[in-house]
Amino acid sequence: MFSEEMICSLNDLELEVYKYVVRNADKVCYMRIREFADAAHVSASTILRFCKKAGCDGYAEFKIRLRQTALAAASSALIAGTTEPALYGVAVRLKRPLIASLITGFVCGCLAGMAGLASRSMVSPSVLTGVQFIDPANPGVSIAWIAGISVLSIVLSFVLTLVIGFEDLPEEE
């Protein structure tokens, strides 16, 4: 949605709008234009100019495209593993869910290693590529471990995210 060329074309006020969107995309999707303008400390016309530069006809279309980006990131991460939109659009932006994901990856990776699971191909782990960990000599046991660790990873990441929170960590200047 935001290309490097588009970001470079923004003036100072539009860049503030961009920064606000990156930090608060989950809130912007549900804000009225006036609420968004007040929160970003700009005028409604600056928001509309920003939306035009983002390739949208107006603020309503911008909000729809922003929601679609989040939905695409979530669904593709579940099916195809971690993707760039999920990593940079959600996890890195919010930081705390990224920390929860890293802790979950460490715990589940250690557990998988102790269970003797090993990848037999070079693909990104996801729901669809779990077959890469099936041991041909003992498929039943490895399938059980894969299923258990997959469920644990989903539950643990959600629980840790709820415990750690969603708020941005304060940025050091």
N, C-alpha and C positions, 0 to 999 in steps of 0.2 A: 504494500500500500504506500509506503514511503521509500522512494528511491533516493539514492545519494544525490542525483541530479535535482530532484524536487527539494530536498533539504537544503542544498546549496543555494537554491533560488529564493529562499525565504528571507524576508527582512527581519530586523530585530524583534518586532512585536510578534510576527508570525512564528519566529523561532521559539518565543516564549510559549505560544500556543502549542507548538509541537512538543516541547518539553513537558508541558502539562498533560498532553494526551499520552505520552509515553509513560509517565508516572501514574496516571489515573484513568487508563482506558476503561477499566471496569465501571467507573463512575460516569465518565463522559457519555457512554452509551445510553444512559438514562436521564441525562440532564437536558433541560430546555436551553436554547441558545443563550438566553439572558443569564441563566445560572452559570453556564459554562464561561461566558464572557466575564462575569463578576469573579468567578473562582480563578481564572487565568489573568485577571487584572488587565483586560483589553476590552475593546469595543466589540459589539456584535458584528460590525462590518469587517473587522479584522478576522473574526472567526469565519465569516463567509468567504473572504479572500483566501484564507488558508484552505478551506474546503475546495475551492476552485482549483488551487494549485495541487491539491491531492487528487485531482481528477474527478471530483464529484460535482453534480449540478447544484447542490445546496447542502445545508446542514442535515436534513433528514436522510439524504442518501449517504452522507458521511457516516452517520451513526449506524446505518444498516451495514455498510461495508466494514466498519469497525467490529461489529458483532460477528459478522461472517468470518472475519480473520481469526477471532478468538475461538469460534466453533471449529473452524478448520484445523487450528493448531491442536485443540484437544482431541478431536477424532483421529487425526493423523498420528498423533503421539501414541494413542491407545493401539491403533492397528499396525502402524509402521515403525514404532519406536520414536525416540526423541528426534524432533525435527527442528529446523532453524526457527520457524515461527514460534514454536512452543518454547524453545530455549531462550531466544532473544526477545520475543514479544511478551512473554509471561514470566518465566523463571528468573532471568537475569534482572528484569525490570523491578520485580518485587523483592528479590534477594532472599527473603525468609523461606518461601517455598523451594527455592534452589538449595538452600542449606538442608531443608528437610529431605529433599531428593538425594542429595549427596550422602547424608547419613543412612538413608534407606538403601542406597546402592551399596554402601560399604557393608552394612549388616547382612543384606541378602546375598551379596557376593561372597562374603566369608562363609555363610551357611551353605551356599551352593558348592564352594570349594571343599568344605568339610564333608559334604554328601558325595563328593567324587564326580560331580557334574562337570563335563568338559565340552566345549564347543567343537563340533566336527566339521564346521564350515566357517567361512568368513562373511557374516552378515550382521546387521544391527539387531540386537535382541528386541523382540516385540511379541505380541500375542500370536501373530502368525508364524513367527520364526522360532518358536520354542522347540520345534522338532530338531533343531540343530544340536540340542543337548541330549537327545535320546541315545542311550548306550545300546548298540545292536545285541550285545551279549545278555543284557538284562533290561529289556524295554519297559516292563511293568513297573519296576522300582524307580527307574529314572523318570517315567511319566508322572508318577505320584509325587516325586520331589519337585519336578518342574511345576506342576499344578500348585503344590503347597507354597513354594517360594514365590510364584506369581501372585497368588492371593495375598501372601504376607507383604509383598512389596507394595501392592495397592493399598491395603489397609494401613500399613505402617506409614506410608507417605502421607495419607490423609490425616491420620492421627497426629503425626509430628507437625504437619502444617497447621492443624488446629491449635496445638499446644504452643508452637513457636509464634504463630500469628501471620498476618498478611501485610502488616504495615511496613512501609519502607524503613530500612535502617537509616539513621541519620548520616548524611554525607559529611565527610571531613573536608574542611576548606584549607 
